[in-house]
Amino acid sequence: MINKEKRITKRDILAQQTREKLYAASIELVAKYGYDTVTIDDIAQYVGCSKGAFYTHFQSKDAVFVEMFQHIDKKYFEAFQNASEHMTASDRLSLLMDTMVNYCENTCGLDVMRIVYINQISKTPHINHLTENTRLFYKIIRDTVEIGIQRKEFNSNLDTEEMVEYIASFARSAIFDWCLYGGSISLADLSKKRLHFLLRALSMN
């Protein structure tokens, strides 16, 4: 029996466009007015669709923010797609953190990132995207650690997976503290300062 690929219909395209509009509207409205203020009715009305249409695409308001992880992974892919193979491990980590910071601070905003963390903390581990080590974010870190060890930039006596989790934890903590202090400190400045100490720790023999 011949397998035929599913034909993409006009209805499929319109549905995807509606989903993207709902996602963008949710991020925009929450960033502008705050998570508790914005309702699903507000989001649907802003897009020009029904509340039922919202639930066709997302189970809840929180579910919109979980999808953000897919969007930021696309940013990581774009950032590293054309990265030079000669880039040092330190420069790769700087690029990764810069991409993360730019997305979180400038695209999402403080209020949105707070909701992302609240959502992830309140969920069971098997759906915690912050620690999902199959994500592209983790793959980039793992590749970077291996490059750092091969080129003797990083301490080869340290366990690779421990180093990967250490770096991922560093990234999460920078965003968490930025949220904790209500954005009174720059995420970009905070990340750069901590990255300096992180790189020193990774290179110690």
MDTraj code that builds the backbone (N, CA, C; nanometers):
import mdtraj as md
import numpy as np

residues = "MET ILE ASN LYS GLU LYS ARG ILE THR LYS ARG ASP ILE LEU ALA GLN GLN THR ARG GLU LYS LEU TYR ALA ALA SER ILE GLU LEU VAL ALA LYS TYR GLY TYR ASP THR VAL THR ILE ASP ASP ILE ALA GLN TYR VAL GLY CYS SER LYS GLY ALA PHE TYR THR HIS PHE GLN SER LYS ASP ALA VAL PHE VAL GLU MET PHE GLN HIS ILE ASP LYS LYS TYR PHE GLU ALA PHE GLN ASN ALA SER GLU HIS MET THR ALA SER ASP ARG LEU SER LEU LEU MET ASP THR MET VAL ASN TYR CYS GLU ASN THR CYS GLY LEU ASP VAL MET ARG ILE VAL TYR ILE ASN GLN ILE SER LYS THR PRO HIS ILE ASN HIS LEU THR GLU ASN THR ARG LEU PHE TYR LYS ILE ILE ARG ASP THR VAL GLU ILE GLY ILE GLN ARG LYS GLU PHE ASN SER ASN LEU ASP THR GLU GLU MET VAL GLU TYR ILE ALA SER PHE ALA ARG SER ALA ILE PHE ASP TRP CYS LEU TYR GLY GLY SER ILE SER LEU ALA ASP LEU SER LYS LYS ARG LEU HIS PHE LEU LEU ARG ALA LEU SER MET ASN".split()
xyz = np.array([
    [0.0837, -0.1196, 0.0000],
    [0.0000, 0.0000, 0.0000],
    [0.0878, 0.1254, 0.0000],
    [0.0566, 0.2185, -0.0885],
    [0.1380, 0.3392, -0.1018],
    [0.0968, 0.4422, 0.0029],
    [0.1960, 0.4916, 0.0773],
    [0.1690, 0.5964, 0.1754],
    [0.1667, 0.7319, 0.1061],
    [0.0623, 0.8034, 0.1280],
    [0.0491, 0.9355, 0.0682],
    [0.0591, 1.0418, 0.1763],
    [0.1379, 1.1435, 0.1469],
    [0.1499, 1.2524, 0.2426],
    [0.0182, 1.3285, 0.2514],
    [-0.0128, 1.3711, 0.3731],
    [-0.1360, 1.4460, 0.3929],
    [-0.1279, 1.5784, 0.3192],
    [-0.2296, 1.6055, 0.2417],
    [-0.2350, 1.7294, 0.1647],
    [-0.2720, 1.8455, 0.2573],
    [-0.1947, 1.9523, 0.2489],
    [-0.2223, 2.0702, 0.3301],
    [-0.3323, 2.1506, 0.2629],
    [-0.4421, 2.1657, 0.3303],
    [-0.5567, 2.2358, 0.2748],
    [-0.5567, 2.3829, 0.3160],
    [-0.6441, 2.4581, 0.2542],
    [-0.6590, 2.5989, 0.2895],
    [-0.7048, 2.6116, 0.4340],
    [-0.7861, 2.5161, 0.4778],
    [-0.8338, 2.5157, 0.6159],
    [-0.7183, 2.4964, 0.7132],
    [-0.6235, 2.4078, 0.6779],
    [-0.5059, 2.3848, 0.7619],
    [-0.4222, 2.5123, 0.7738],
    [-0.4071, 2.5819, 0.6625],
    [-0.3279, 2.7049, 0.6610],
    [-0.3931, 2.8115, 0.7476],
    [-0.5245, 2.8257, 0.7339],
    [-0.5973, 2.9255, 0.8130],
    [-0.5898, 2.8932, 0.9621],
    [-0.5980, 2.7631, 0.9946],
    [-0.5899, 2.7205, 1.1346],
    [-0.4529, 2.7546, 1.1931],
    [-0.3472, 2.7310, 1.1151],
    [-0.2120, 2.7623, 1.1615],
    [-0.1947, 2.9122, 1.1780],
    [-0.2511, 2.9885, 1.0867],
    [-0.2427, 3.1344, 1.0966],
    [-0.3149, 3.1849, 1.2216],
    [-0.4296, 3.1241, 1.2520],
    [-0.5047, 3.1625, 1.3722],
    [-0.4248, 3.1300, 1.4972],
    [-0.3624, 3.0138, 1.4983],
    [-0.2802, 2.9735, 1.6132],
    [-0.1664, 3.0723, 1.6354],
    [-0.0994, 3.1108, 1.5271],
    [0.0119, 3.2048, 1.5372],
    [-0.0352, 3.3422, 1.5852],
    [-0.1518, 3.3833, 1.5393],
    [-0.2076, 3.5124, 1.5829],
    [-0.2428, 3.5086, 1.7317],
    [-0.3007, 3.3972, 1.7767],
    [-0.3362, 3.3823, 1.9182],
    [-0.2112, 3.3832, 2.0054],
    [-0.1085, 3.3161, 1.9586],
    [0.0178, 3.3133, 2.0335],
    [0.0766, 3.4541, 2.0450],
    [0.0874, 3.5228, 1.9312],
    [0.1460, 3.6566, 1.9294],
    [0.0636, 3.7535, 2.0136],
    [-0.0682, 3.7433, 2.0044],
    [-0.1556, 3.8320, 2.0815],
    [-0.1408, 3.8074, 2.2310],
    [-0.1301, 3.6817, 2.2694],
    [-0.1143, 3.6468, 2.4113],
    [0.0130, 3.7080, 2.4680],
    [0.1231, 3.6921, 2.3957],
    [0.2508, 3.7464, 2.4402],
    [0.2438, 3.8985, 2.4489],
    [0.1879, 3.9617, 2.3454],
    [0.1797, 4.1078, 2.3403],
    [0.0932, 4.1635, 2.4529],
    [-0.0244, 4.1052, 2.4745],
    [-0.1176, 4.1578, 2.5743],
    [-0.0679, 4.1357, 2.7162],
    [-0.0111, 4.0184, 2.7417],
    [0.0406, 3.9908, 2.8757],
    [0.1591, 4.0814, 2.9071],
    [0.2459, 4.1009, 2.8086],
    [0.3613, 4.1889, 2.8288],
    [0.3165, 4.3328, 2.8556],
    [0.2062, 4.3720, 2.7964],
    [0.1592, 4.5098, 2.8087],
    [0.0733, 4.5335, 2.9322],
    [-0.0163, 4.4365, 2.9631],
    [-0.1142, 4.4586, 3.0692],
    [-0.0972, 4.3681, 3.1911],
    [-0.0156, 4.2631, 3.1783],
    [0.0028, 4.1717, 3.2911],
    [-0.0801, 4.0453, 3.2760],
    [-0.0257, 3.9367, 3.3257],
    [-0.0883, 3.8058, 3.3073],
    [-0.2265, 3.7977, 3.3713],
    [-0.2400, 3.8440, 3.4951],
    [-0.3662, 3.8319, 3.5673],
    [-0.4763, 3.9195, 3.5082],
    [-0.4366, 4.0275, 3.4432],
    [-0.5352, 4.1197, 3.3866],
    [-0.5945, 4.0675, 3.2564],
    [-0.5118, 4.0053, 3.1752],
    [-0.5545, 3.9594, 3.0431],
    [-0.6307, 3.8269, 3.0540],
    [-0.7476, 3.8223, 2.9905],
    [-0.8291, 3.7006, 2.9899],
    [-0.8252, 3.6357, 2.8523],
    [-0.8716, 3.5123, 2.8456],
    [-0.8793, 3.4430, 2.7169],
    [-0.9762, 3.5154, 2.6242],
    [-1.0830, 3.5699, 2.6808],
    [-1.1769, 3.6496, 2.6008],
    [-1.1060, 3.7690, 2.5376],
    [-1.0174, 3.8336, 2.6166],
    [-0.9417, 3.9484, 2.5655],
    [-0.8553, 3.9078, 2.4459],
    [-0.7887, 3.7938, 2.4605],
    [-0.6988, 3.7453, 2.3548],
    [-0.7779, 3.7123, 2.2290],
    [-0.8890, 3.6404, 2.2472],
    [-0.9718, 3.6016, 2.1332],
    [-1.0292, 3.7243, 2.0625],
    [-1.0755, 3.8189, 2.1410],
    [-1.1327, 3.9410, 2.0844],
    [-1.0265, 4.0212, 2.0092],
    [-0.9074, 4.0256, 2.0631],
    [-0.7979, 4.0987, 1.9998],
    [-0.7654, 4.0407, 1.8622],
    [-0.7723, 3.9081, 1.8535],
    [-0.7432, 3.8395, 1.7275],
    [-0.8629, 3.8433, 1.6327],
    [-0.9829, 3.8514, 1.6919],
    [-1.1040, 3.8512, 1.6109],
    [-1.1612, 3.7136, 1.5899],
    [-1.1454, 3.6278, 1.6929],
    [-1.2016, 3.4933, 1.6852],
    [-1.2787, 3.4635, 1.8138],
    [-1.3380, 3.3470, 1.8221],
    [-1.4169, 3.3102, 1.9387],
    [-1.3295, 3.2512, 2.0482],
    [-1.3843, 3.2476, 2.1693],
    [-1.3148, 3.1850, 2.2812],
    [-1.2949, 3.0361, 2.2535],
    [-1.3925, 2.9770, 2.1878],
    [-1.3814, 2.8354, 2.1517],
    [-1.2660, 2.8102, 2.0573],
    [-1.2401, 2.9063, 1.9684],
    [-1.1281, 2.8921, 1.8750],
    [-0.9964, 2.8906, 1.9500],
    [-0.9892, 2.9705, 2.0562],
    [-0.8676, 2.9703, 2.1386],
    [-0.8430, 2.8304, 2.1941],
    [-0.9473, 2.7695, 2.2506],
    [-0.9330, 2.6376, 2.3120],
    [-0.9097, 2.5272, 2.2089],
    [-0.9366, 2.5562, 2.0833],
    [-0.9048, 2.4598, 1.9782],
    [-0.7541, 2.4452, 1.9631],
    [-0.6843, 2.5552, 1.9905],
    [-0.5392, 2.5573, 1.9702],
    [-0.4587, 2.5450, 2.0989],
    [-0.5143, 2.5935, 2.2092],
    [-0.4416, 2.5918, 2.3366],
    [-0.5348, 2.5466, 2.4490],
    [-0.4844, 2.4605, 2.5367],
    [-0.5662, 2.4096, 2.6467],
    [-0.5946, 2.5162, 2.7515],
    [-0.5030, 2.6107, 2.7647],
    [-0.5174, 2.7139, 2.8667],
    [-0.4307, 2.8336, 2.8295],
    [-0.4419, 2.9390, 2.9067],
    [-0.3571, 3.0563, 2.8849],
    [-0.2106, 3.0210, 2.9107],
    [-0.1867, 2.9381, 3.0114],
    [-0.0495, 2.8972, 3.0418],
    [0.0144, 2.8210, 2.9261],
    [-0.0668, 2.7435, 2.8546],
    [-0.0137, 2.6594, 2.7468],
    [0.0515, 2.7413, 2.6368],
    [0.0063, 2.8642, 2.6204],
    [0.0658, 2.9528, 2.5203],
    [0.2128, 2.9753, 2.5512],
    [0.2427, 2.9906, 2.6790],
    [0.3788, 3.0257, 2.7178],
    [0.4732, 2.9064, 2.7111],
    [0.4181, 2.7869, 2.7238],
    [0.5010, 2.6681, 2.7072],
    [0.5524, 2.6609, 2.5637],
    [0.4712, 2.7071, 2.4700],
    [0.5107, 2.7048, 2.3290],
    [0.6287, 2.7968, 2.3014],
    [0.6522, 2.8880, 2.3927],
    [0.7645, 2.9793, 2.3766],
    [0.8972, 2.9052, 2.3635],
    [0.9061, 2.7879, 2.4253],
    [1.0309, 2.7125, 2.4197],
    [1.0611, 2.6684, 2.2764],
    [0.9569, 2.6393, 2.2000],
    [0.9775, 2.6028, 2.0603],
    [1.0266, 2.7229, 1.9808],
    [0.9749, 2.8398, 2.0141],
    [1.0155, 2.9611, 1.9434],
    [1.1605, 2.9975, 1.9744],
    [1.2000, 2.9866, 2.1004],
    [1.3380, 3.0221, 2.1337],
    [1.4364, 2.9194, 2.0779],
    [1.3953, 2.7934, 2.0678],
    [1.4831, 2.6936, 2.0074],
    [1.5072, 2.7265, 1.8600],
    [1.4080, 2.7857, 1.7943],
    [1.4262, 2.8297, 1.6557],
    [1.5309, 2.9407, 1.6495],
    [1.5279, 3.0278, 1.7499],
    [1.6274, 3.1357, 1.7559],
    [1.7676, 3.0789, 1.7746],
    [1.7798, 2.9752, 1.8582],
    [1.9091, 2.9110, 1.8786],
    [1.9582, 2.8486, 1.7476],
    [1.8651, 2.7828, 1.6786],
    [1.9010, 2.7186, 1.5512],
    [1.9523, 2.8221, 1.4520],
    [1.8816, 2.9338, 1.4420],
    [1.9215, 3.0401, 1.3493],
    [2.0577, 3.0974, 1.3872],
    [2.0804, 3.1153, 1.5161],
    [2.2060, 3.1747, 1.5628],
    [2.3256, 3.0855, 1.5328],
    [2.3069, 2.9534, 1.5450],
    [2.4196, 2.8607, 1.5297],
    [2.4272, 2.7974, 1.3909],
    [2.3279, 2.8226, 1.3082],
    [2.3268, 2.7626, 1.1753],
    [2.4478, 2.8048, 1.0927],
    [2.4846, 2.9314, 1.1064],
    [2.5961, 2.9836, 1.0285],
    [2.7195, 3.0132, 1.1140],
    [2.7207, 2.9599, 1.2354],
    [2.8354, 2.9816, 1.3243],
    [2.9586, 2.9106, 1.2695],
    [3.0714, 2.9759, 1.2784],
    [3.1957, 2.9176, 1.2283],
    [3.2367, 2.7964, 1.3112],
    [3.2862, 2.6949, 1.2446],
    [3.3323, 2.5748, 1.3151],
    [3.4590, 2.6031, 1.3953],
    [3.5211, 2.7162, 1.3673],
    [3.6425, 2.7538, 1.4394],
    [3.6128, 2.8389, 1.5629],
    [3.4865, 2.8685, 1.5868],
    [3.4483, 2.9479, 1.7036],
    [3.4878, 2.8751, 1.8312],
    [3.5454, 2.9463, 1.9243],
    [3.5864, 2.8837, 2.0505],
    [3.4643, 2.8435, 2.1319],
    [3.4857, 2.7541, 2.2261],
    [3.3765, 2.7113, 2.3131],
    [3.3230, 2.8286, 2.3945],
    [3.4125, 2.9155, 2.4378],
    [3.3724, 3.0329, 2.5144],
    [3.2839, 3.1255, 2.4310],
    [3.3224, 3.1450, 2.3052],
    [3.2429, 3.2303, 2.2166],
    [3.1075, 3.1663, 2.1852],
    [3.1051, 3.0348, 2.1763],
    [2.9778, 2.9652, 2.1531],
    [2.8824, 2.9860, 2.2718],
    [2.9371, 2.9774, 2.3926],
    [2.8527, 3.0007, 2.5104],
    [2.8043, 3.1453, 2.5148],
    [2.8908, 3.2374, 2.4760],
    [2.8511, 3.3785, 2.4728],
    [2.7388, 3.4005, 2.3726],
    [2.7487, 3.3359, 2.2566],
    [2.6443, 3.3471, 2.1541],
    [2.5140, 3.2873, 2.2038],
    [2.5229, 3.1731, 2.2705],
    [2.4030, 3.1079, 2.3241],
    [2.3336, 3.1970, 2.4263],
    [2.4126, 3.2523, 2.5190],
    [2.3549, 3.3364, 2.6237],
    [2.3010, 3.4675, 2.5670],
    [2.3701, 3.5242, 2.4691],
    [2.3227, 3.6472, 2.4068],
    [2.1887, 3.6250, 2.3364],
    [2.1759, 3.5101, 2.2703],
    [2.0504, 3.4768, 2.2020],
    [1.9374, 3.4599, 2.3034],
    [1.9666, 3.3910, 2.4131],
    [1.8682, 3.3708, 2.5190],
    [1.8252, 3.5038, 2.5799],
    [1.9228, 3.5863, 2.6130],
    [1.8944, 3.7142, 2.6769],
    [1.8114, 3.8038, 2.5863],
    [1.8494, 3.8127, 2.4597],
    [1.7778, 3.8986, 2.3656],
    [1.6323, 3.8552, 2.3520],
    [1.6099, 3.7252, 2.3448],
    [1.4731, 3.6740, 2.3309],
    [1.3918, 3.6993, 2.4569],
    [1.4493, 3.6676, 2.5711],
    [1.3759, 3.6815, 2.6979],
    [1.3507, 3.8267, 2.7361],
    [1.4548, 3.9093, 2.7198],
    [1.4455, 4.0481, 2.7656],
    [1.3719, 4.1372, 2.6671],
    [1.3959, 4.1180, 2.5372],
    [1.3421, 4.2099, 2.4372],
    [1.2184, 4.1589, 2.3641],
    [1.2093, 4.0277, 2.3427],
    [1.0931, 3.9729, 2.2725],
    [0.9808, 3.9391, 2.3691],
    [1.0156, 3.8733, 2.4787],
    [0.9134, 3.8287, 2.5745],
    [0.8808, 3.9335, 2.6798],
    [0.9827, 3.9807, 2.7471],
    [0.9621, 4.0764, 2.8550],
    [0.9524, 4.0089, 2.9903],
    [0.9646, 4.0881, 3.0932],
    [0.9711, 4.0385, 3.2310],
    [0.8458, 3.9626, 3.2725],
    [0.7295, 4.0194, 3.2515],
    [0.6060, 3.9581, 3.2994],
    [0.5814, 3.8228, 3.2353],
    [0.6115, 3.8146, 3.1076],
    [0.5937, 3.6882, 3.0359],
    [0.6877, 3.5812, 3.0910],
    [0.8140, 3.6175, 3.1155],
    [0.9094, 3.5191, 3.1658],
    [0.8732, 3.4744, 3.3070],
    [0.8167, 3.5633, 3.3857],
    [0.7689, 3.5236, 3.5182],
    [0.6651, 3.4128, 3.5062],
    [0.5726, 3.4292, 3.4124],
    [0.4666, 3.3310, 3.3938],
    [0.5234, 3.1979, 3.3460],
    [0.6233, 3.2043, 3.2587],
    [0.6874, 3.0816, 3.2114],
    [0.7453, 3.0026, 3.3289],
    [0.8142, 3.0724, 3.4182],
    [0.8752, 3.0054, 3.5329],
    [0.7696, 2.9539, 3.6307],
    [0.6660, 3.0317, 3.6528],
    [0.5571, 2.9866, 3.7401],
    [0.4930, 2.8611, 3.6825],
    [0.4700, 2.8633, 3.5526],
    [0.4096, 2.7489, 3.4842],
    [0.4950, 2.6243, 3.4999],
    [0.6256, 2.6398, 3.4799],
    [0.7146, 2.5244, 3.4859],
    [0.7346, 2.4715, 3.6274],
    [0.7380, 2.5607, 3.7235],
    [0.7548, 2.5189, 3.8625],
    [0.6323, 2.4427, 3.9125],
    [0.5163, 2.4821, 3.8651],
    [0.3915, 2.4224, 3.9139],
    [0.3559, 2.2924, 3.8445],
    [0.4310, 2.2547, 3.7407],
    [0.4004, 2.1332, 3.6654],
    [0.4888, 2.0177, 3.7106],
    [0.4448, 1.8965, 3.6732],
    [0.5221, 1.7776, 3.7068],
    [0.6459, 1.7699, 3.6185],
    [0.7533, 1.7062, 3.6654],
    [0.8813, 1.7058, 3.5948],
    [0.8760, 1.6587, 3.4499],
    [0.7856, 1.5634, 3.4179],
    [0.7891, 1.5079, 3.2827],
    [0.7431, 1.6060, 3.1760],
    [0.6893, 1.7213, 3.2149],
    [0.6535, 1.8228, 3.1165],
    [0.7251, 1.9546, 3.1466],
    [0.8363, 1.9453, 3.2185],
    [0.9117, 2.0646, 3.2521],
    [1.0118, 2.0936, 3.1404],
    [0.9779, 2.1886, 3.0543],
    [1.0607, 2.2185, 2.9383],
    [1.1920, 2.2864, 2.9762],
    [1.1978, 2.3455, 3.0936],
    [1.3212, 2.4111, 3.1374],
    [1.4344, 2.3114, 3.1569],
    [1.4003, 2.1882, 3.1917],
    [1.5030, 2.0863, 3.2174],
    [1.4968, 1.9718, 3.1163],
    [1.4289, 1.9914, 3.0068],
    [1.4170, 1.8870, 2.9047],
    [1.5465, 1.8793, 2.8244],
    [1.6281, 1.7779, 2.8550],
    [1.7635, 1.7742, 2.7971],
    [1.7699, 1.7257, 2.6529],
    [1.6537, 1.7025, 2.5908],
    [1.6526, 1.6683, 2.4488],
    [1.6317, 1.7933, 2.3620],
    [1.6085, 1.9075, 2.4267],
    [1.5893, 2.0317, 2.3526],
    [1.7184, 2.0740, 2.2821],
    [1.7030, 2.1551, 2.1773],
    [1.8185, 2.2054, 2.1034],
    [1.9118, 2.2840, 2.1945],
    [1.8550, 2.3547, 2.2909],
    [1.9339, 2.4309, 2.3882],
    [2.0386, 2.3429, 2.4538],
    [1.9955, 2.2241, 2.4988],
    [2.0875, 2.1308, 2.5639],
    [2.1879, 2.0731, 2.4644],
    [2.1434, 2.0466, 2.3423],
    [2.2341, 1.9903, 2.2417],
    [2.3475, 2.0871, 2.2115],
    [2.3132, 2.2156, 2.2012],
    [2.4162, 2.3161, 2.1747],
    [2.5160, 2.3214, 2.2902],
    [2.4648, 2.3168, 2.4126],
    [2.5541, 2.3177, 2.5291],
    [2.6445, 2.1951, 2.5283],
    [2.5862, 2.0787, 2.5001],
    [2.6636, 1.9543, 2.5008],
    [2.7732, 1.9584, 2.3945],
    [2.7380, 2.0028, 2.2747],
    [2.8379, 2.0148, 2.1674],
    [2.9482, 2.1127, 2.2064],
    [2.9093, 2.2208, 2.2726],
    [3.0051, 2.3230, 2.3143],
    [3.1017, 2.2683, 2.4183],
    [3.0501, 2.1932, 2.5138],
    [3.1347, 2.1329, 2.6171],
    [3.2350, 2.0372, 2.5539],
    [3.1893, 1.9562, 2.4588],
    [3.2786, 1.8608, 2.3927],
    [3.3875, 1.9328, 2.3139],
    [3.3495, 2.0422, 2.2491],
    [3.4492, 2.1229, 2.1765],
    [3.5497, 2.1833, 2.2748],
    [3.4986, 2.2335, 2.3862],
    [3.5853, 2.2933, 2.4863],
    [3.6854, 2.1950, 2.5435],
    [3.6428, 2.0712, 2.5639],
    [3.7313, 1.9675, 2.6171],
    [3.8348, 1.9270, 2.5125],
    [3.7899, 1.9076, 2.3882],
    [3.8802, 1.8665, 2.2808],
    [3.9900, 1.9697, 2.2563],
    [3.9537, 2.0964, 2.2676],
    [4.0494, 2.2033, 2.2403],
    [4.1195, 2.2516, 2.3670],
    [4.0964, 2.1788, 2.4751],
    [4.1608, 2.2067, 2.6042],
    [4.1241, 2.3447, 2.6609],
    [4.0073, 2.3936, 2.6247],
    [3.9563, 2.5177, 2.6844],
    [3.8931, 2.4884, 2.8199],
    [3.8289, 2.3721, 2.8294],
    [3.7605, 2.3335, 2.9517],
    [3.8343, 2.2192, 3.0194],
    [3.8147, 2.2082, 3.1474],
    [3.8794, 2.1057, 3.2273],
    [3.8268, 1.9672, 3.1909],
    [3.9125, 1.8831, 3.1369],
    [3.8713, 1.7499, 3.0932],
    [3.8466, 1.6547, 3.2102],
    [3.8844, 1.6955, 3.3308],
    [3.8620, 1.6104, 3.4473],
    [3.7176, 1.6183, 3.4980],
    [3.6452, 1.7180, 3.4506],
    [3.5059, 1.7327, 3.4905],
    [3.4164, 1.6431, 3.4055],
    [3.3095, 1.5920, 3.4649],
    [3.2152, 1.5074, 3.3928],
    [3.1374, 1.5924, 3.2917],
    [3.1278, 1.5427, 3.1693],
    [3.0643, 1.6191, 3.0618],
    [2.9200, 1.6549, 3.0940],
    [2.8406, 1.5569, 3.1368],
    [2.6992, 1.5827, 3.1638],
    [2.6797, 1.6762, 3.2826],
    [2.7705, 1.6694, 3.3782],
    [2.7633, 1.7622, 3.4915],
    [2.7903, 1.9039, 3.4442],
    [2.8860, 1.9187, 3.3527],
    [2.9158, 2.0491, 3.2976],
    [2.7968, 2.1042, 3.2182],
    [2.7313, 2.0163, 3.1427],
    [2.6144, 2.0568, 3.0642],
    [2.5043, 2.1093, 3.1558],
    [2.4763, 2.0354, 3.2618],
    [2.3708, 2.0769, 3.3540],
    [2.4111, 2.2023, 3.4317],
    [2.5386, 2.2148, 3.4598],
    [2.5886, 2.3332, 3.5300],
    [2.5632, 2.4580, 3.4456],
    [2.5924, 2.4489, 3.3158],
    [2.5728, 2.5618, 3.2252],
    [2.4242, 2.5933, 3.2093],
    [2.3432, 2.4892, 3.1942],
    [2.1981, 2.5088, 3.1802],
    [2.1399, 2.5722, 3.3056],
    [2.1893, 2.5266, 3.4211],
    [2.1442, 2.5821, 3.5483],
    [2.1832, 2.7287, 3.5604],
    [2.3023, 2.7626, 3.5121],
    [2.3470, 2.9015, 3.5121],
    [2.2508, 2.9891, 3.4325],
    [2.2103, 2.9402, 3.3153],
    [2.1194, 3.0167, 3.2298],
    [1.9845, 3.0363, 3.2982],
    [1.9325, 2.9292, 3.3572],
    [1.8027, 2.9384, 3.4259],
    [1.8099, 3.0345, 3.5439],
    [1.9195, 3.0293, 3.6178],
    [1.9311, 3.1124, 3.7380],
    [1.9404, 3.2604, 3.7035],
    [2.0029, 3.2922, 3.5909],
    [2.0140, 3.4321, 3.5501],
    [1.8750, 3.4893, 3.5230],
    [1.7929, 3.4136, 3.4518],
    [1.6564, 3.4592, 3.4224],
    [1.5738, 3.4655, 3.5499],
    [1.5911, 3.3651, 3.6362],
    [1.5150, 3.3621, 3.7619],
    [1.5459, 3.4847, 3.8476],
    [1.6738, 3.5161, 3.8619],
    [1.7111, 3.6324, 3.9435],
    [1.6619, 3.7619, 3.8810],
    [1.6658, 3.7689, 3.7498],
    [1.6140, 3.8866, 3.6795],
    [1.4653, 3.9056, 3.7123],
    [1.3920, 3.7951, 3.7121],
    [1.2490, 3.7997, 3.7481],
    [1.2321, 3.8327, 3.8965],
    [1.3160, 3.7718, 3.9798],
    [1.3071, 3.7896, 4.1242],
    [1.3256, 3.9356, 4.1639],
    [1.4155, 4.0041, 4.0947],
    [1.4424, 4.1439, 4.1247],
    [1.3558, 4.2401, 4.0432],
    [1.2544, 4.1839, 3.9795],
    [1.1574, 4.2668, 3.9100],
    [1.2130, 4.3477, 3.7949],
    [1.3185, 4.2974, 3.7330],
    [1.3761, 4.3666, 3.6191],
    [1.4560, 4.4907, 3.6550],
    [1.4843, 4.5093, 3.7832],
    [1.5608, 4.6271, 3.8253],
    [1.7075, 4.6154, 3.7838],
    [1.7483, 4.4948, 3.7481],
    [1.8825, 4.4730, 3.6958],
    [1.8699, 4.4236, 3.5519],
    [1.9642, 4.4613, 3.4687],
    [1.9616, 4.4205, 3.3287],
    [1.9974, 4.2725, 3.3166],
    [1.9145, 4.1974, 3.2455],
    [1.9437, 4.0554, 3.2243],
    [2.0712, 4.0391, 3.1438],
    [2.0934, 4.1280, 3.0489],
    [2.2146, 4.1209, 2.9671],
    [2.3397, 4.1420, 3.0526],
    [2.3363, 4.2426, 3.1392],
    [2.4507, 4.2697, 3.2263],
    [2.4721, 4.1556, 3.3252],
    [2.3622, 4.1062, 3.3821],
    [2.3703, 3.9964, 3.4781],
    [2.4303, 3.8721, 3.4132],
    [2.3856, 3.8406, 3.2940],
    [2.4341, 3.7228, 3.2227],
    [2.5822, 3.7344, 3.1893],
    [2.6264, 3.8507, 3.1442],
    [2.7671, 3.8700, 3.1076],
    [2.8599, 3.8561, 3.2284],
    [2.8180, 3.9155, 3.3395],
    [2.9000, 3.9080, 3.4607],
    [2.9132, 3.7638, 3.5090],
    [2.8020, 3.6919, 3.5081],
    [2.8058, 3.5539, 3.5576],
    [2.8767, 3.4608, 3.4593],
    [2.8647, 3.4904, 3.3315],
    [2.9322, 3.4074, 3.2320],
    [3.0833, 3.4137, 3.2505],
    [3.1326, 3.5292, 3.2891],
    [3.2764, 3.5449, 3.3144],
    [3.3235, 3.4465, 3.4217],
    [3.2490, 3.4371, 3.5309],
    [3.2852, 3.3451, 3.6388],
    [3.2633, 3.1995, 3.5977],
    [3.1596, 3.1757, 3.5192],
    [3.1312, 3.0395, 3.4719],
    [3.2461, 2.9874, 3.3868],
    [3.2937, 3.0687, 3.2947],
    [3.4014, 3.0263, 3.2063],
    [3.5300, 3.0015, 3.2850],
    [3.5533, 3.0821, 3.3868],
    [3.6703, 3.0593, 3.4723],
    [3.6595, 2.9253, 3.5439],
    [3.5401, 2.8943, 3.5915],
    [3.5193, 2.7680, 3.6638],
    [3.5374, 2.6473, 3.5709],
    [3.4912, 2.6601, 3.4477],
    [3.5009, 2.5492, 3.3518],
    [3.6449, 2.5257, 3.3071],
    [3.7277, 2.6291, 3.3109],
    [3.8655, 2.6162, 3.2628],
    [3.9661, 2.5819, 3.3711],
    [3.9212, 2.5827, 3.4979],
    [4.0130, 2.5527, 3.6089],
    [4.0580, 2.4082, 3.6051],
    [4.1910, 2.3873, 3.6273],
    [4.2472, 2.2523, 3.6314],
    [4.2704, 2.2075, 3.7742],
])
top = md.Topology()
chain = top.add_chain()
for i, resn in enumerate(residues, 1):
    res = top.add_residue(resn, chain, resSeq=i)
    for name in ("N", "CA", "C"):
        top.add_atom(name, md.element.get_by_symbol(name[0]), res)
traj = md.Trajectory(xyz[None], top)
